Amino acid sequence: MSRFSSFIRITPFKAWSAFVGWALVIFYLSSLTSTDLEVMPSELLAQDKLVHALAYSVGGIFLGIALRQTSRLRGIWLFAASAVGIGLFGASDELHQLFTPGRSGADFYDWIADMVGGSCAAFVYCWFHGNSARSSGPNPTTP
């Protein structure tokens, strides 16, 4: 195995590190005050729900990969766990914004956009990779 292929091999540590790194970025962005957000392009802020959906689609894929690498979940169960996990994180993110100066937080429609983006991406990942027997994670057919 070459150095490059061993580097790109997804291990459980790399999978969870990617998800946690993504979650920390989301947490940081949620900590920005309304004054901090004024420097962002108005076109980006006008597409708020699309931005939420796209950001959470990354998290949905990362969570799906991490769960697949470290659990026996496959198929619909992998999708369900990913969707519920990303939904819970989205809800906690909205609650976090309640304590950020100048942010309203607890926006139900932001949370729906988070859920739609994260769940759709998790579904696509699980559709293409969630049932495969090839995996470096636990194999559900082995005792």
KEMAR-246656 format. One record per residue: residue number from 1; residue in three letters; y, z, x of N, C-alpha, C in turn. Coordinates in Angstrom, 1 decimal, padded with zeros to 4 digits. Example, Ala and Ser with C-alpha at 12.3 -4.5 7.8 and 13.67 -1.06 7.14 Angstrom:
+------+-------+--------+--------+--------+--------+--------+--------+--------+--------+--------+
: mipa : titor :   n_py :   n_pz :   n_px :  ca_py :  ca_pz :  ca_px :   c_py :   c_pz :   c_px :
+------+-------+--------+--------+--------+--------+--------+--------+--------+--------+--------+
:    1 :   ALA : -005.7 :  007.8 :  013.2 : -004.5 :  007.8 :  012.3 : -003.3 :  007.8 :  013.2 :
:    2 :   SER : -002.2 :  007.1 :  012.8 : -001.1 :  007.1 :  013.7 :  000.0 :  007.9 :  012.9 :
+------+-------+--------+--------+--------+--------+--------+--------+--------+--------+--------+
end
This chain:
+------+-------+--------+--------+--------+--------+--------+--------+--------+--------+--------+
: mipa : titor :   n_py :   n_pz :   n_px :  ca_py :  ca_pz :  ca_px :   c_py :   c_pz :   c_px :
+------+-------+--------+--------+--------+--------+--------+--------+--------+--------+--------+
:    1 :   MET : -001.2 :  000.0 :  000.8 :  000.0 :  000.0 :  000.0 :  001.2 :  000.0 :  000.9 :
:    2 :   SER :  002.1 : -000.9 :  000.6 :  003.4 : -001.0 :  001.4 :  004.3 :  000.2 :  001.1 :
:    3 :   ARG :  005.3 :  000.4 :  002.0 :  006.2 :  001.4 :  001.7 :  007.0 :  001.2 :  000.5 :
:    4 :   PHE :  007.4 : -000.1 :  000.2 :  008.2 : -000.4 : -001.0 :  007.4 : -000.1 : -002.2 :
:    5 :   SER :  006.1 : -000.6 : -002.3 :  005.4 : -000.4 : -003.5 :  005.1 :  001.1 : -003.8 :
:    6 :   SER :  005.0 :  001.9 : -002.7 :  004.8 :  003.3 : -002.9 :  006.1 :  004.0 : -003.3 :
:    7 :   PHE :  007.2 :  003.4 : -002.9 :  008.5 :  003.9 : -003.4 :  008.7 :  003.7 : -004.9 :
:    8 :   ILE :  008.4 :  002.5 : -005.3 :  008.7 :  002.2 : -006.7 :  007.6 :  002.7 : -007.7 :
:    9 :   ARG :  006.5 :  003.2 : -007.2 :  005.5 :  003.8 : -008.0 :  006.1 :  005.0 : -008.8 :
:   10 :   ILE :  005.9 :  005.0 : -010.1 :  006.5 :  006.0 : -010.9 :  005.5 :  007.2 : -010.9 :
:   11 :   THR :  006.0 :  008.3 : -010.3 :  005.3 :  009.5 : -010.3 :  005.9 :  010.5 : -011.4 :
:   12 :   PRO :  005.1 :  011.5 : -011.8 :  005.7 :  012.4 : -012.8 :  007.0 :  013.0 : -012.3 :
:   13 :   PHE :  007.1 :  013.3 : -011.0 :  008.4 :  013.9 : -010.5 :  009.5 :  012.9 : -010.6 :
:   14 :   LYS :  009.3 :  011.7 : -010.3 :  010.3 :  010.7 : -010.4 :  010.7 :  010.4 : -011.8 :
:   15 :   ALA :  009.7 :  010.4 : -012.7 :  010.0 :  010.2 : -014.1 :  010.8 :  011.3 : -014.7 :
:   16 :   TRP :  010.5 :  012.6 : -014.5 :  011.2 :  013.7 : -015.0 :  012.6 :  013.8 : -014.3 :
:   17 :   SER :  012.7 :  013.4 : -013.0 :  013.9 :  013.5 : -012.3 :  014.9 :  012.5 : -013.0 :
:   18 :   ALA :  014.4 :  011.3 : -013.3 :  015.3 :  010.3 : -014.0 :  015.8 :  010.8 : -015.3 :
:   19 :   PHE :  014.9 :  011.4 : -016.1 :  015.3 :  011.9 : -017.4 :  016.3 :  013.1 : -017.2 :
:   20 :   VAL :  016.1 :  014.0 : -016.3 :  017.0 :  015.1 : -016.1 :  018.3 :  014.6 : -015.6 :
:   21 :   GLY :  018.3 :  013.7 : -014.7 :  019.5 :  013.1 : -014.1 :  020.3 :  012.4 : -015.2 :
:   22 :   TRP :  019.7 :  011.7 : -016.1 :  020.4 :  011.1 : -017.2 :  021.0 :  012.2 : -018.1 :
:   23 :   ALA :  020.2 :  013.2 : -018.4 :  020.7 :  014.3 : -019.3 :  021.9 :  015.0 : -018.7 :
:   24 :   LEU :  021.9 :  015.2 : -017.4 :  023.0 :  015.8 : -016.7 :  024.3 :  014.9 : -016.8 :
:   25 :   VAL :  024.1 :  013.6 : -016.7 :  025.3 :  012.7 : -016.8 :  025.8 :  012.8 : -018.2 :
:   26 :   ILE :  024.9 :  012.8 : -019.2 :  025.4 :  012.9 : -020.6 :  026.1 :  014.3 : -020.8 :
:   27 :   PHE :  025.5 :  015.3 : -020.3 :  026.2 :  016.7 : -020.4 :  027.6 :  016.6 : -019.8 :
:   28 :   TYR :  027.7 :  016.0 : -018.6 :  029.0 :  015.9 : -017.9 :  030.0 :  015.1 : -018.8 :
:   29 :   LEU :  029.5 :  014.0 : -019.3 :  030.4 :  013.2 : -020.1 :  030.9 :  013.9 : -021.4 :
:   30 :   SER :  030.0 :  014.7 : -021.9 :  030.3 :  015.5 : -023.1 :  031.3 :  016.7 : -022.8 :
:   31 :   SER :  031.3 :  017.0 : -021.5 :  032.2 :  018.1 : -021.1 :  033.7 :  017.6 : -020.9 :
:   32 :   LEU :  033.9 :  016.3 : -020.9 :  035.2 :  015.8 : -020.7 :  036.1 :  016.1 : -021.9 :
:   33 :   THR :  037.3 :  016.5 : -021.6 :  038.2 :  016.9 : -022.6 :  038.9 :  015.6 : -023.2 :
:   34 :   SER :  039.6 :  015.7 : -024.3 :  040.2 :  014.6 : -024.9 :  041.2 :  014.0 : -023.9 :
:   35 :   THR :  041.9 :  014.8 : -023.1 :  042.8 :  014.3 : -022.0 :  042.1 :  013.5 : -021.0 :
:   36 :   ASP :  040.9 :  013.9 : -020.6 :  040.1 :  013.2 : -019.6 :  039.7 :  011.8 : -020.2 :
:   37 :   LEU :  039.4 :  011.8 : -021.5 :  038.9 :  010.5 : -022.1 :  040.0 :  009.5 : -022.2 :
:   38 :   GLU :  041.3 :  009.9 : -022.1 :  042.4 :  009.0 : -022.2 :  042.4 :  007.9 : -021.2 :
:   39 :   VAL :  041.7 :  008.1 : -020.0 :  041.7 :  007.1 : -019.0 :  040.6 :  006.1 : -019.2 :
:   40 :   MET :  039.8 :  006.3 : -020.2 :  038.7 :  005.3 : -020.5 :  039.4 :  004.1 : -021.3 :
:   41 :   PRO :  038.8 :  002.9 : -021.1 :  039.4 :  001.8 : -021.8 :  039.3 :  002.0 : -023.3 :
:   42 :   SER :  040.3 :  001.6 : -024.0 :  040.3 :  001.8 : -025.5 :  039.3 :  000.9 : -026.2 :
:   43 :   GLU :  038.9 : -000.2 : -025.6 :  037.9 : -001.1 : -026.1 :  036.6 : -000.3 : -026.2 :
:   44 :   LEU :  036.3 :  000.4 : -025.1 :  035.1 :  001.2 : -025.0 :  035.0 :  002.3 : -026.1 :
:   45 :   LEU :  036.1 :  003.0 : -026.2 :  036.2 :  004.1 : -027.2 :  036.1 :  003.5 : -028.6 :
:   46 :   ALA :  036.6 :  002.3 : -028.8 :  036.5 :  001.7 : -030.2 :  035.1 :  001.4 : -030.6 :
:   47 :   GLN :  034.2 :  001.2 : -029.6 :  032.8 :  001.0 : -029.9 :  032.0 :  002.2 : -029.7 :
:   48 :   ASP :  032.5 :  003.3 : -030.2 :  031.9 :  004.6 : -029.9 :  030.4 :  004.7 : -030.3 :
:   49 :   LYS :  030.0 :  004.2 : -031.5 :  028.6 :  004.3 : -031.9 :  027.7 :  003.4 : -031.1 :
:   50 :   LEU :  028.2 :  002.3 : -030.7 :  027.4 :  001.4 : -029.8 :  027.2 :  002.0 : -028.4 :
:   51 :   VAL :  028.2 :  002.6 : -027.9 :  028.1 :  003.3 : -026.6 :  027.1 :  004.4 : -026.7 :
:   52 :   HIS :  027.1 :  005.2 : -027.8 :  026.2 :  006.3 : -028.0 :  024.7 :  005.7 : -028.0 :
:   53 :   ALA :  024.5 :  004.6 : -028.8 :  023.2 :  004.1 : -028.9 :  022.7 :  003.5 : -027.6 :
:   54 :   LEU :  023.6 :  002.8 : -026.8 :  023.1 :  002.3 : -025.6 :  022.8 :  003.4 : -024.5 :
:   55 :   ALA :  023.7 :  004.4 : -024.5 :  023.5 :  005.6 : -023.6 :  022.2 :  006.3 : -023.9 :
:   56 :   TYR :  021.9 :  006.5 : -025.2 :  020.7 :  007.2 : -025.5 :  019.4 :  006.3 : -025.5 :
:   57 :   SER :  019.6 :  005.0 : -025.4 :  018.5 :  004.1 : -025.3 :  017.9 :  004.3 : -023.8 :
:   58 :   VAL :  018.8 :  004.5 : -022.9 :  018.3 :  004.8 : -021.5 :  017.5 :  006.1 : -021.5 :
:   59 :   GLY :  018.0 :  007.2 : -022.2 :  017.3 :  008.4 : -022.3 :  016.0 :  008.3 : -023.0 :
:   60 :   GLY :  015.9 :  007.5 : -024.0 :  014.7 :  007.3 : -024.8 :  013.6 :  006.7 : -023.9 :
:   61 :   ILE :  014.0 :  005.7 : -023.1 :  013.0 :  005.1 : -022.2 :  012.6 :  006.1 : -021.1 :
:   62 :   PHE :  013.5 :  006.8 : -020.5 :  013.2 :  007.8 : -019.5 :  012.3 :  008.9 : -020.0 :
:   63 :   LEU :  012.6 :  009.4 : -021.2 :  011.7 :  010.4 : -021.8 :  010.4 :  009.9 : -022.1 :
:   64 :   GLY :  010.3 :  008.7 : -022.6 :  009.0 :  008.1 : -022.9 :  008.1 :  007.9 : -021.6 :
:   65 :   ILE :  008.7 :  007.5 : -020.5 :  008.0 :  007.3 : -019.3 :  007.6 :  008.7 : -018.8 :
:   66 :   ALA :  008.5 :  009.7 : -018.8 :  008.1 :  011.0 : -018.3 :  007.0 :  011.7 : -019.1 :
:   67 :   LEU :  007.0 :  011.5 : -020.5 :  006.0 :  012.1 : -021.3 :  004.7 :  011.4 : -021.1 :
:   68 :   ARG :  004.7 :  010.1 : -020.9 :  003.5 :  009.3 : -020.6 :  002.9 :  009.7 : -019.3 :
:   69 :   GLN :  003.7 :  010.0 : -018.3 :  003.2 :  010.4 : -017.0 :  002.6 :  011.8 : -017.0 :
:   70 :   THR :  003.0 :  012.6 : -017.9 :  002.6 :  014.0 : -017.7 :  001.9 :  014.6 : -018.9 :
:   71 :   SER :  001.5 :  013.7 : -019.9 :  000.8 :  014.2 : -021.0 : -000.3 :  013.2 : -021.4 :
:   72 :   ARG : -001.1 :  013.6 : -022.4 : -002.1 :  012.7 : -022.9 : -001.6 :  011.8 : -024.1 :
:   73 :   LEU : -000.4 :  012.0 : -024.4 :  000.2 :  011.3 : -025.5 :  000.2 :  009.8 : -025.3 :
:   74 :   ARG : -000.2 :  009.0 : -026.3 : -000.2 :  007.6 : -026.2 :  000.2 :  007.0 : -027.6 :
:   75 :   GLY :  000.6 :  005.8 : -027.6 :  000.8 :  005.1 : -028.9 :  001.9 :  005.8 : -029.8 :
:   76 :   ILE :  001.5 :  005.9 : -031.0 :  002.5 :  006.5 : -032.0 :  002.9 :  007.9 : -031.7 :
:   77 :   TRP :  002.0 :  008.7 : -031.1 :  002.3 :  010.1 : -030.7 :  003.3 :  010.1 : -029.6 :
:   78 :   LEU :  003.1 :  009.2 : -028.6 :  004.1 :  009.2 : -027.5 :  005.5 :  008.8 : -028.1 :
:   79 :   PHE :  005.5 :  007.8 : -029.0 :  006.8 :  007.4 : -029.6 :  007.4 :  008.6 : -030.4 :
:   80 :   ALA :  006.6 :  009.3 : -031.2 :  007.1 :  010.4 : -032.0 :  007.6 :  011.5 : -031.1 :
:   81 :   ALA :  006.9 :  011.9 : -030.1 :  007.4 :  012.9 : -029.2 :  008.7 :  012.5 : -028.5 :
:   82 :   SER :  008.8 :  011.2 : -028.1 :  010.0 :  010.7 : -027.4 :  011.2 :  010.8 : -028.4 :
:   83 :   ALA :  010.9 :  010.3 : -029.6 :  012.0 :  010.2 : -030.7 :  012.5 :  011.6 : -031.0 :
:   84 :   VAL :  011.6 :  012.6 : -031.2 :  011.9 :  013.9 : -031.6 :  012.7 :  014.6 : -030.4 :
:   85 :   GLY :  012.2 :  014.4 : -029.2 :  012.9 :  014.9 : -028.0 :  014.3 :  014.4 : -027.8 :
:   86 :   ILE :  014.4 :  013.1 : -028.0 :  015.8 :  012.5 : -027.8 :  016.7 :  013.0 : -028.9 :
:   87 :   GLY :  016.1 :  013.1 : -030.1 :  016.9 :  013.6 : -031.2 :  017.4 :  015.0 : -031.0 :
:   88 :   LEU :  016.5 :  015.9 : -030.5 :  016.9 :  017.3 : -030.3 :  018.0 :  017.3 : -029.2 :
:   89 :   PHE :  017.8 :  016.5 : -028.1 :  018.8 :  016.5 : -027.1 :  020.2 :  016.0 : -027.6 :
:   90 :   GLY :  020.1 :  015.0 : -028.5 :  021.4 :  014.5 : -029.1 :  022.1 :  015.5 : -029.9 :
:   91 :   ALA :  021.2 :  016.3 : -030.7 :  021.8 :  017.4 : -031.5 :  022.5 :  018.4 : -030.6 :
:   92 :   SER :  021.8 :  018.8 : -029.5 :  022.3 :  019.8 : -028.6 :  023.6 :  019.3 : -027.9 :
:   93 :   ASP :  023.7 :  018.0 : -027.7 :  024.9 :  017.4 : -027.1 :  026.0 :  017.5 : -028.1 :
:   94 :   GLU :  025.8 :  017.2 : -029.3 :  026.9 :  017.3 : -030.3 :  027.3 :  018.7 : -030.5 :
:   95 :   LEU :  026.4 :  019.7 : -030.4 :  026.8 :  021.1 : -030.5 :  027.6 :  021.5 : -029.3 :
:   96 :   HIS :  027.2 :  021.0 : -028.1 :  027.9 :  021.3 : -026.9 :  029.4 :  020.8 : -027.0 :
:   97 :   GLN :  029.6 :  019.7 : -027.6 :  031.0 :  019.2 : -027.7 :  031.9 :  020.1 : -028.6 :
:   98 :   LEU :  031.3 :  020.9 : -029.4 :  032.1 :  021.9 : -030.2 :  032.9 :  022.8 : -029.3 :
:   99 :   PHE :  032.3 :  023.1 : -028.1 :  032.9 :  024.0 : -027.2 :  033.8 :  023.3 : -026.1 :
:  100 :   THR :  034.0 :  022.0 : -026.2 :  034.8 :  021.3 : -025.3 :  036.2 :  021.1 : -025.9 :
:  101 :   PRO :  037.2 :  021.6 : -025.2 :  038.6 :  021.4 : -025.7 :  039.0 :  020.0 : -026.0 :
:  102 :   GLY :  039.5 :  019.8 : -027.2 :  040.0 :  018.5 : -027.7 :  038.9 :  017.6 : -028.2 :
:  103 :   ARG :  037.7 :  018.1 : -028.3 :  036.6 :  017.3 : -028.8 :  036.1 :  017.9 : -030.1 :
:  104 :   SER :  035.8 :  017.0 : -031.1 :  035.4 :  017.5 : -032.4 :  033.9 :  018.0 : -032.3 :
:  105 :   GLY :  033.0 :  017.2 : -031.8 :  031.6 :  017.6 : -031.7 :  031.0 :  017.7 : -033.1 :
:  106 :   ALA :  029.7 :  017.9 : -033.1 :  028.9 :  018.0 : -034.4 :  029.2 :  016.8 : -035.3 :
:  107 :   ASP :  029.4 :  015.6 : -034.7 :  029.6 :  014.4 : -035.5 :  028.2 :  013.8 : -035.9 :
:  108 :   PHE :  027.9 :  013.9 : -037.2 :  026.6 :  013.5 : -037.7 :  026.3 :  012.0 : -037.3 :
:  109 :   TYR :  027.4 :  011.2 : -037.4 :  027.2 :  009.7 : -037.2 :  027.0 :  009.4 : -035.7 :
:  110 :   ASP :  027.6 :  010.2 : -034.8 :  027.2 :  010.1 : -033.4 :  025.8 :  010.5 : -033.1 :
:  111 :   TRP :  025.3 :  011.5 : -033.8 :  023.9 :  011.9 : -033.6 :  023.0 :  010.8 : -034.2 :
:  112 :   ILE :  023.3 :  010.2 : -035.3 :  022.5 :  009.1 : -035.8 :  022.5 :  008.0 : -034.8 :
:  113 :   ALA :  023.6 :  007.6 : -034.2 :  023.6 :  006.6 : -033.2 :  022.8 :  006.9 : -032.0 :
:  114 :   ASP :  022.8 :  008.2 : -031.6 :  022.0 :  008.7 : -030.5 :  020.5 :  008.5 : -030.9 :
:  115 :   MET :  020.1 :  008.9 : -032.1 :  018.8 :  008.8 : -032.5 :  018.3 :  007.3 : -032.6 :
:  116 :   VAL :  019.1 :  006.5 : -033.2 :  018.8 :  005.1 : -033.3 :  018.6 :  004.4 : -031.9 :
:  117 :   GLY :  019.5 :  004.6 : -031.1 :  019.4 :  004.0 : -029.7 :  018.2 :  004.6 : -029.0 :
:  118 :   GLY :  018.0 :  005.9 : -028.9 :  016.9 :  006.5 : -028.2 :  015.6 :  006.2 : -028.8 :
:  119 :   SER :  015.5 :  006.2 : -030.1 :  014.2 :  005.9 : -030.8 :  013.8 :  004.5 : -030.7 :
:  120 :   CYS :  014.8 :  003.6 : -030.8 :  014.5 :  002.1 : -030.7 :  014.0 :  001.8 : -029.3 :
:  121 :   ALA :  014.6 :  002.4 : -028.3 :  014.2 :  002.1 : -026.9 :  012.8 :  002.8 : -026.6 :
:  122 :   ALA :  012.6 :  004.0 : -027.1 :  011.3 :  004.6 : -026.9 :  010.2 :  003.8 : -027.6 :
:  123 :   PHE :  010.5 :  003.3 : -028.8 :  009.6 :  002.5 : -029.5 :  009.2 :  001.2 : -028.7 :
:  124 :   VAL :  010.2 :  000.5 : -028.2 :  009.9 : -000.7 : -027.4 :  009.1 : -000.3 : -026.2 :
:  125 :   TYR :  009.4 :  000.8 : -025.5 :  008.6 :  001.2 : -024.3 :  007.2 :  001.6 : -024.7 :
:  126 :   CYS :  007.1 :  002.3 : -025.8 :  005.7 :  002.7 : -026.2 :  004.9 :  001.5 : -026.7 :
:  127 :   TRP :  005.6 :  000.6 : -027.3 :  004.9 : -000.6 : -027.8 :  004.2 : -001.4 : -026.6 :
:  128 :   PHE :  005.0 : -001.5 : -025.5 :  004.5 : -002.3 : -024.4 :  003.7 : -001.5 : -023.4 :
:  129 :   HIS :  004.0 : -000.2 : -023.3 :  003.3 :  000.6 : -022.2 :  002.6 :  001.8 : -022.7 :
:  130 :   GLY :  002.8 :  002.2 : -024.0 :  002.3 :  003.5 : -024.4 :  000.8 :  003.5 : -024.8 :
:  131 :   ASN :  000.2 :  002.4 : -024.9 : -001.3 :  002.4 : -025.2 : -002.1 :  002.0 : -024.0 :
:  132 :   SER : -001.5 :  001.5 : -023.0 : -002.3 :  001.0 : -021.8 : -003.1 :  002.1 : -021.2 :
:  133 :   ALA : -004.3 :  001.7 : -020.8 : -005.2 :  002.7 : -020.2 : -004.8 :  002.8 : -018.7 :
:  134 :   ARG : -004.1 :  001.8 : -018.1 : -003.6 :  001.9 : -016.8 : -002.5 :  002.9 : -016.7 :
:  135 :   SER : -002.6 :  003.9 : -015.9 : -001.6 :  004.9 : -015.8 : -001.8 :  005.8 : -014.6 :
:  136 :   SER : -000.8 :  006.2 : -014.0 : -000.9 :  007.1 : -012.9 : -000.9 :  008.6 : -013.4 :
:  137 :   GLY : -000.7 :  008.7 : -014.7 : -000.7 :  010.0 : -015.3 : -002.1 :  010.3 : -015.9 :
:  138 :   PRO : -002.2 :  011.4 : -016.6 : -003.5 :  011.8 : -017.2 : -004.1 :  010.7 : -018.0 :
:  139 :   ASN : -005.4 :  010.5 : -017.9 : -006.1 :  009.5 : -018.7 : -006.8 :  010.2 : -019.9 :
:  140 :   PRO : -006.5 :  009.8 : -021.1 : -007.0 :  010.5 : -022.3 : -008.5 :  010.3 : -022.5 :
:  141 :   THR : -009.1 :  009.3 : -021.8 : -010.5 :  009.1 : -022.0 : -011.4 :  009.9 : -021.0 :
:  142 :   THR : -010.7 :  010.4 : -020.0 : -011.5 :  011.3 : -019.0 : -011.5 :  012.7 : -019.4 :
:  143 :   PRO : -012.6 :  013.4 : -019.3 : -012.7 :  014.8 : -019.7 : -011.8 :  015.7 : -018.9 :
+------+-------+--------+--------+--------+--------+--------+--------+--------+--------+--------+
end
